[in-house]
């Protein structure tokens, strides 16, 4: 792949790759690692893309796979979760956090389809393809995620 084409792809798609990686990992450092791995795979494999949409779909699919691989790594299995009583990213209620934080607090199986569908504006069919799931699974997860978000954000936007 020539340098200018690669530069254009990175400039165009890096924000989407990072957002998906962050949505999947919930951690900026891990998202950056995933993003780096995705673009290394792009350079190594140098696939031929039909158009920009095909390129974007390939990058998002590789991002989803790399993020999933990160969670399956032996190093990950040896880490301990943070104490829930620590201040910081814990969910303290809708009055302190917005919609984005509520989405990031969802379990990954719900966070990823929400991110792809609403933030990356992929269709259900495209989301299913990126995730390697059926369209019905994606629809079901979106439905459940919306219910969880509604519950978490209940009261956040009601008049006092």
C-alpha positions in Angstrom: 0.0 0.0 0.0 1.5 3.3 -1.0 2.2 5.9 1.7 -0.3 8.6 0.6 -3.2 6.1 0.4 -2.3 4.8 3.9 -2.0 8.3 5.3 -5.5 9.2 3.8 -7.0 6.0 5.3 -5.5 6.7 8.8 -6.6 10.4 8.7 -10.1 9.4 7.6 -10.8 6.4 9.8 -8.6 6.7 12.9 -11.4 8.5 14.9 -13.9 5.7 14.2 -11.4 3.0 15.0 -10.5 4.7 18.2 -14.1 5.3 19.3 -15.0 1.6 18.7 -11.9 0.4 20.5 -12.7 2.7 23.4 -16.3 1.6 23.4 -15.2 -2.0 23.5 -12.3 -1.7 26.0 -13.5 1.2 28.2 -9.9 2.3 28.6 -8.0 5.0 26.6 -4.7 3.2 26.8 -6.1 -0.1 25.6 -8.0 1.7 22.9 -4.8 3.2 21.6 -3.1 -0.2 21.7 -6.0 -1.7 19.7 -5.9 1.2 17.2 -2.2 0.7 16.7 -2.7 -3.0 16.1 -5.5 -2.4 13.6 -3.3 -0.1 11.5 -0.4 -2.4 11.7 -2.6 -5.2 10.3 -3.7 -2.8 7.6 0.0 -2.2 6.6 0.9 -5.9 6.8 -2.0 -7.3 4.9 -2.4 -4.4 2.4 -5.9 -5.4 1.3 -7.5 -4.1 -1.8 -10.7 -2.1 -1.1 -13.6 -1.6 -3.5 -14.4 1.8 -2.0 -14.2 3.8 1.2 -17.2 2.0 2.7 -15.5 -1.4 2.2 -12.3 0.0 3.8 -14.3 1.4 6.8 -16.1 -1.9 7.3 -12.8 -3.8 7.2 -11.2 -1.5 9.7 -14.2 -1.7 12.1 -14.3 -5.5 11.9 -10.6 -5.7 12.6 -11.0 -3.3 15.5 -13.8 -5.4 17.0 -11.7 -8.5 16.6 -8.5 -6.9 18.1 -10.4 -5.5 21.1 -12.0 -9.0 21.7 -8.5 -10.6 21.5 -7.2 -8.1 24.0 -9.8 -9.3 26.5 -8.9 -12.9 25.9 -5.1 -12.4 26.3 -3.4 -14.3 29.2 -2.1 -11.0 30.6 -5.7 -9.8 31.0 -6.8 -12.9 32.9 -4.2 -12.2 35.5 -5.3 -8.7 36.3 -7.6 -7.8 39.2 -10.6 -5.5 38.9 -10.3 -2.1 40.6 -12.0 -1.7 43.9 -15.5 -0.4 43.3 -15.2 2.1 46.1 -12.5 4.1 44.4 -13.5 7.5 43.0 -13.4 8.0 39.3 -15.3 6.1 36.7 -17.9 4.4 38.9 -21.5 5.0 38.1 -22.9 7.5 40.7 -26.1 8.3 38.9 -27.5 10.4 36.1 -27.0 13.7 37.8 -23.2 13.3 37.5 -22.9 11.6 34.2 -24.4 12.0 30.8 -25.5 9.7 28.0 -22.0 8.9 26.8 -20.9 7.8 30.3 -24.0 5.7 30.6 -23.3 4.0 27.3 -19.7 3.3 28.4 -21.0 1.8 31.6 -23.0 -0.8 29.6 -21.5 -4.4 29.4 -19.4 -4.8 26.2 -21.9 -7.0 24.4 -24.4 -4.1 24.5 -21.9 -1.2 24.4 -20.4 -2.2 21.0 -23.7 -2.5 19.0 -24.9 0.8 20.5 -21.7 2.5 19.5 -21.7 1.1 16.0 -25.4 1.8 15.4 -25.7 5.3 17.0 -22.2 6.8 16.9 -20.8 5.3 13.7 -24.2 5.3 12.1 -24.0 1.8 10.7 -27.2 0.0 9.8 -28.3 -3.1 11.8 -27.0 -5.2 8.9 -23.6 -3.5 8.8 -23.4 -3.7 12.6 -24.1 -7.4 12.5 -21.4 -7.9 9.9 -18.8 -6.0 11.9 -19.6 -7.9 15.1 -19.9 -11.3 13.4 -23.4 -11.7 14.8 -26.8 -12.2 13.2 -29.1 -9.2 12.6 -31.6 -10.5 15.1 -28.9 -10.7 17.8 -27.9 -7.1 17.1 -31.5 -5.9 17.2 -32.0 -7.8 20.5 -28.9 -6.3 22.0 -29.9 -2.8 20.9 -33.3 -3.3 22.4 -31.8 -4.4 25.7 -29.2 -1.7 25.7 -31.9 1.0 25.2 -33.8 -0.5 28.2 -30.7 -0.4 30.4 -29.9 3.2 29.3 -33.5 4.3 30.0 -33.3 2.8 33.5 -29.9 4.4 34.2 -30.8 7.8 32.9 -34.3 7.7 34.5 -34.8 11.0 36.3 -31.8 12.6 34.7 -33.9 14.6 32.3 -37.1 15.0 34.3 -38.1 18.4 35.6 -37.6 18.8 39.3 
